[in-house]
Amino acid sequence: MSNRITTDFQFNIGENKLKDFKAFVNKMIETTALNEPNTLVYEWHINASGNEGHLLETFTDSEAFLTHLDNVGHMFDELFTYATITRAKIYGATSDELKQSLDPLGVEYFEHFNGITR
């Protein structure tokens, strides 16, 4: 079984905030790309209407996710001026420390049951 952790954060993007949301997300991507080799996936997706976004992430383990939170956590307040989290799902074996960090975001946790990882 893998220690990888995968996320799906769903956001409601504020009215007339899409341009600012995209610009700010690009800063978060830049920070993540430069400082986090154990963040395997960090992808943002936006629907055609521009009012809903999803952040998909994969980390090697809880420690990598905690490192990510250390790097971008200070950016959340500004992010939340452009969009609000409407759903947060975490898949995989999360440490107690990681859960404690994520719980304020209203996260729903899913433990690995079965499957194939390549």
N, C-alpha and C positions, 0 to 999 in steps of 0.2 A: 504494500500500500504506500502511496505517495504522501509526503508531508506538504504538498502544494496546497495553496489556498487560492480560491478563485472568488471574485466578487461580481456583483451586478448592482450598481447604484443607479436608481432612476431619479431624474431631476425634472421638475417643472421649471422651464425657463421663463422668466418674467417678461411681461409685455414690453416691447421695445428694448429688450436687454440682450438680444442675440449677439449683436456685434461685440458688445463689451464682454459677454460670456465667452465667446470664441477667443478673443484676445487674451483674456485672463487664463483660460484653459491652456493656451499655448505656453504661457509662462510656467504653469504647473508641469506640462510635458517636458519642457526644457530642463527644469530642475530635476525631474525624475530621471531623464535620459542621462544626465551628466553624473549623477551621484549614486545610482542604484543598480548595480549589475545583477542583483538577485530579484529585481522586479522583471519578470519575464514577459508580461503583457501589460500595457497601459494604453488603452484605446478608448477614445470618446466617440460616441455616435449620436447624431441628431436626426430627428424625423423630418420629413419634407415640409411640414408646417413651421418648423423652427421653434416649437414650444415644448418639446420633450427631448431630453438627452439621456444617454446611458453611459456609464463608465464601467468598462470591463477591465479587470485586473487579474493577473496571476502572479503569485509570489512563490518563491521556493519553499518558504515555511513562515511560521509566525514571526521569527526574528527579522526576516526580510520585510514583512509588513510593518512591524514596529519601526524599522529604520525609515520606511517610507513615510509613516506618520510623523516621525521626527523631522523629516525634510520638508514636508508640505503642510503639516497640521496648522502651522501659523498662518497659512493662506486661506483656511476655511472661512473665516469671518467675511473676507472680501468675496469669496466665491458665492456665499449665501446671500450677498446683496443682488446677485444676478439670477440665482436659481435656488429652489428649495428641494430638498430630498423628499421624494414621495414614496420610495421603497428602497430598502437596503437588504441585500441577501448575501450571505457569506457561505461558501461551500468549502468544506475541508476541516482538518484538525486544527482548531485554533487554541492557542494557549490561554490560560486564565488571564494573564497579563494583557494579551491582545483583546480579549473580550471586554476587560475592564476599560480599555481605551476606546472601544467601538460602541459600547452600550449606550452612551449618550446620543448616538445617531439613530437609535431605534432599530438596530440591526436584528434580522432573523437569521439564525444559524442552522446550517444543514450539515450533518456528519456524513462522511463517505459511507456508502452502503456496499457497492459493488461496481465493477466496470473495468475498463481497459484504459491505461494511460501509456502513451508512447512517447 
